[in-house]
Amino acid sequence: MVPHSQFHNKVLVVGATPPPPPALGISINCSLNQTLILFRSKSNTCLLNPPLPRKRVSSCVNYWSSRFDGSSRTNNNNSNRSRSGGGGRRVIMASSPHKNLKTFNDLRHVDSMRTLPSGAGNISHLNAVVLGESLASEENDLVFPSEDFSRQAHVTSPDKYLEMYKRSIEDPSGFWSDIASSEFYWKEKWGQQVFFENLDVKKGNVKIEWFKGGVTNICYNCLDKNVEAGIGDKIAIYWEGNEPGFDGTLTYTQLLHKVCQLANYLKDIGVKKGDAIVIYLPMLTELPIAMLACARIGAVHSVVFAGFSAESFAQRIMDCKPKVVITCNAVKRASKVIHLKDIVDAALVEAARNKISVDVCLTYENHSAMMRESTNWQEGRDIWWQDVVAKYSTTCDVEWLDAEDPLFLLYTSGSTGKPKGVLHTTGGYMVYTATTFKYAFDYKPSDVYWCTADCGWITGHSYVTYGPLLNGASVVVYEGAPNYPDSGRCWDIVDKYKVTIFYTAPTLVRSLMRDGDEYVTRYSRKSLRVLGSVGEPINPSAWRWFFNMVGDSRCPISDTWWQTETGGFMITPLPGAWPQKPGSATFPFFGVQPVIVDEKGVEIEGECNGYLCVKSSWPGAFRTLYGDHERYETTYFKPFPGYYFSGDGCSRDKDGYYWLTGRVDDVINVSGHRIGTAEVESALVSHPQCAEAAVVGVEHEVKGQGIYAFVTLVDGVPYSEELRKSLILIVRNQIGAFAAPDKIHWAPGLPKTRSGKIMRRILRKIASRQLDELGDTSTLADPNVVDQLIALADC
């Protein structure tokens, strides 16, 4: 046997339980006519015999991959078997404890991966890591679940996934009917037709319906059903205030009682099924209570993020014409007090100028931020929550709704012009959000779940309120900023409530990563078992830090892709089912058929880049844009008739993994090269002195568009021309000279909403020097960062 020192290419397969046999082989697609055997050494490192040339090592994965391509065979009589690889190389197969799985074209894990589509750059050695034993580094870009984790997961293997996925595509009616019937309460069942769809504008109006004729109520399924199942005393919400030590809890029974009291009050003041109610609240328990109370009586809630300006808020009021506005007097976020009631007052004045009046403004006194005596008040319209709601009964009859009755409106943010009111209906959304939550997080009844999103965004609807509560989960709701009073607050909360599932945004991950590891390591975090990412593509270096540092290299990451419009996850890892690649959303959820098309709408097969679309509907899909179905069709279905157009760019690698490259309008066309901003950003943040980056396109007289990069450095690193050149060089090396930034703009911080979303619209205006067109910056977590960026524009 060749000595260990001579092996330049190795595959880590550590942490398997029970220990694998001393030697095993896997089928490798190799062009050389020679035999390859993978041996396990005492140090748990698989050695290649003979060593492969550097160009061929990317074809090798650890023994776990034999679960995917189906070529390995368990040898129970200790007589080796051989099988020819695709190019003549033979593989000797020794005893293996792993069961055999069938081949599936989109789940191949043995082809070349040496260059990741995300822009992570060349990987000199292809390695793999099993959860819980070794760090995922630049050298380890396949992360495999341990057998222990896979064994207890809802989806235990690729075979199980493929079985469920194939049925969901070939028999969507049967697949979703079985789930809807067995896991939810319906007052009346739907008819024989489970769904109806037309996604092709050439064939008539776009229309999507699921479970039409079925009668249910999502509030009943979230609360009453769980109480009746015997978990009324289980904690539904752990509430953590802005200030450490200020907290509270609600059991499912207590939450049901509070929801019923508010629902009775709303009914008493004349709110009926179909009436709109706008909710402008911070992350108090009253926010999910208000959402559920509306759902209970059939009112349509529209939650507006409590950070929008009065002008933006007024636009939403004028569009949906609510009967009631629910707010609070103020909120303290970090050390800053935000006077929400003043913003509401200004918005209602603006709406009244446009002949839209609101009769009732129900206001919660948030005494931790402001006492009622200091609150501006309009008699006859403004009502204190505490003065009226508690007087009502803790029981309230349910308004039973058709599955296609409206549930909520949620206006898209960050765009100019009239906001789009995305409309979701009751039955399909209920089934889809609950099911995606269960499988994508491998949810168990013992879990404590925390999503850092605000309920003003779709994530807070689907994965703070409805999805978790439909599963009977215990949910953490946090009022404050994630770095207050310091950057260890998240991990303090994780330890305090023994959080097992932690779901957050890549922007927050990068921000905490920049602040230093010491804020993480001072806390245990041992309760964590699944991590999640939402909102934008997560670059591989942030993924690795999240995995290595926060999850101690033992927690799979559900890197989810979905949208306000989709209602729930569309492409997502299922923990335990297959290996992950840092930065990839991996594979489609059940019932979702993603396709990548070119500019002409032609589907592209195999490894490719293009526009991400979805063919066929899914239960959680939005049904229209409120009051503007024509815009709904024009925006989402006319670009590629027959498909839902996501507006996102996407690449698919040789193994079938999907990599989101950002919004199509975030794709820069440089001299004919289409470059995703996420790719350039990923390359920049791989530089050890770069903490965060945001890239936009600017006009270029020669290239059409140029690449303009805003770069935030690691704390303590000074700006310098040498560093600027080094950053440009790393992009050239990882992507190519055509992708090299034309401008590096030093950025002490980036303009972000309080939920962590980067406001690229503002960055584009700064980059193009259109400073008089910056627009509304009131939703930024720190509006001062805009002035700082402008001051550094010529540095």
Secondary structure as GFF3:
##gff-version 3
##sequence-region A 1 795
A	DSSP	three_ten_helix	4	6	.	.	.	ID=ss1
A	DSSP	beta_strand	10	12	.	.	.	ID=ss2
A	DSSP	beta_strand	23	24	.	.	.	ID=ss3
A	DSSP	beta_strand	35	40	.	.	.	ID=ss4
A	DSSP	beta_strand	45	49	.	.	.	ID=ss5
A	DSSP	three_ten_helix	57	59	.	.	.	ID=ss6
A	DSSP	three_ten_helix	63	65	.	.	.	ID=ss7
A	DSSP	alpha_helix	66	69	.	.	.	ID=ss8
A	DSSP	beta_strand	81	84	.	.	.	ID=ss9
A	DSSP	beta_strand	90	93	.	.	.	ID=ss10
A	DSSP	beta_strand	115	116	.	.	.	ID=ss11
A	DSSP	beta_strand	121	122	.	.	.	ID=ss12
A	DSSP	beta_strand	127	130	.	.	.	ID=ss13
A	DSSP	beta_strand	140	144	.	.	.	ID=ss14
A	DSSP	alpha_helix	147	152	.	.	.	ID=ss15
A	DSSP	alpha_helix	158	170	.	.	.	ID=ss16
A	DSSP	alpha_helix	172	183	.	.	.	ID=ss17
A	DSSP	beta_strand	195	198	.	.	.	ID=ss18
A	DSSP	three_ten_helix	201	203	.	.	.	ID=ss19
A	DSSP	beta_strand	207	210	.	.	.	ID=ss20
A	DSSP	beta_strand	215	216	.	.	.	ID=ss21
A	DSSP	alpha_helix	218	219	.	.	.	ID=ss22
A	DSSP	pi_helix	220	224	.	.	.	ID=ss23
A	DSSP	alpha_helix	225	226	.	.	.	ID=ss24
A	DSSP	pi_helix	227	231	.	.	.	ID=ss25
A	DSSP	beta_strand	235	240	.	.	.	ID=ss26
A	DSSP	beta_strand	247	251	.	.	.	ID=ss27
A	DSSP	alpha_helix	252	268	.	.	.	ID=ss28
A	DSSP	beta_strand	276	280	.	.	.	ID=ss29
A	DSSP	alpha_helix	286	297	.	.	.	ID=ss30
A	DSSP	beta_strand	300	303	.	.	.	ID=ss31
A	DSSP	alpha_helix	310	320	.	.	.	ID=ss32
A	DSSP	beta_strand	324	328	.	.	.	ID=ss33
A	DSSP	beta_strand	331	333	.	.	.	ID=ss34
A	DSSP	beta_strand	336	338	.	.	.	ID=ss35
A	DSSP	alpha_helix	340	353	.	.	.	ID=ss36
A	DSSP	beta_strand	360	364	.	.	.	ID=ss37
A	DSSP	three_ten_helix	372	374	.	.	.	ID=ss38
A	DSSP	beta_strand	382	384	.	.	.	ID=ss39
A	DSSP	alpha_helix	385	388	.	.	.	ID=ss40
A	DSSP	three_ten_helix	389	391	.	.	.	ID=ss41
A	DSSP	beta_strand	401	402	.	.	.	ID=ss42
A	DSSP	beta_strand	406	411	.	.	.	ID=ss43
A	DSSP	beta_strand	421	425	.	.	.	ID=ss44
A	DSSP	alpha_helix	427	440	.	.	.	ID=ss45
A	DSSP	beta_strand	448	451	.	.	.	ID=ss46
A	DSSP	alpha_helix	458	460	.	.	.	ID=ss47
A	DSSP	pi_helix	461	466	.	.	.	ID=ss48
A	DSSP	alpha_helix	467	470	.	.	.	ID=ss49
A	DSSP	beta_strand	474	478	.	.	.	ID=ss50
A	DSSP	alpha_helix	489	497	.	.	.	ID=ss51
A	DSSP	beta_strand	501	504	.	.	.	ID=ss52
A	DSSP	alpha_helix	506	515	.	.	.	ID=ss53
A	DSSP	alpha_helix	518	521	.	.	.	ID=ss54
A	DSSP	beta_strand	530	533	.	.	.	ID=ss55
A	DSSP	alpha_helix	540	545	.	.	.	ID=ss56
A	DSSP	pi_helix	546	550	.	.	.	ID=ss57
A	DSSP	beta_strand	557	559	.	.	.	ID=ss58
A	DSSP	beta_strand	594	597	.	.	.	ID=ss59
A	DSSP	beta_strand	608	614	.	.	.	ID=ss60
A	DSSP	beta_strand	624	625	.	.	.	ID=ss61
A	DSSP	alpha_helix	629	636	.	.	.	ID=ss62
A	DSSP	beta_strand	644	652	.	.	.	ID=ss63
A	DSSP	beta_strand	658	663	.	.	.	ID=ss64
A	DSSP	three_ten_helix	664	666	.	.	.	ID=ss65
A	DSSP	beta_strand	667	670	.	.	.	ID=ss66
A	DSSP	beta_strand	673	676	.	.	.	ID=ss67
A	DSSP	alpha_helix	677	685	.	.	.	ID=ss68
A	DSSP	beta_strand	690	700	.	.	.	ID=ss69
A	DSSP	beta_strand	704	713	.	.	.	ID=ss70
A	DSSP	alpha_helix	721	734	.	.	.	ID=ss71
A	DSSP	three_ten_helix	737	739	.	.	.	ID=ss72
A	DSSP	beta_strand	743	746	.	.	.	ID=ss73
A	DSSP	alpha_helix	760	767	.	.	.	ID=ss74
A	DSSP	three_ten_helix	771	773	.	.	.	ID=ss75
A	DSSP	alpha_helix	784	791	.	.	.	ID=ss76
###
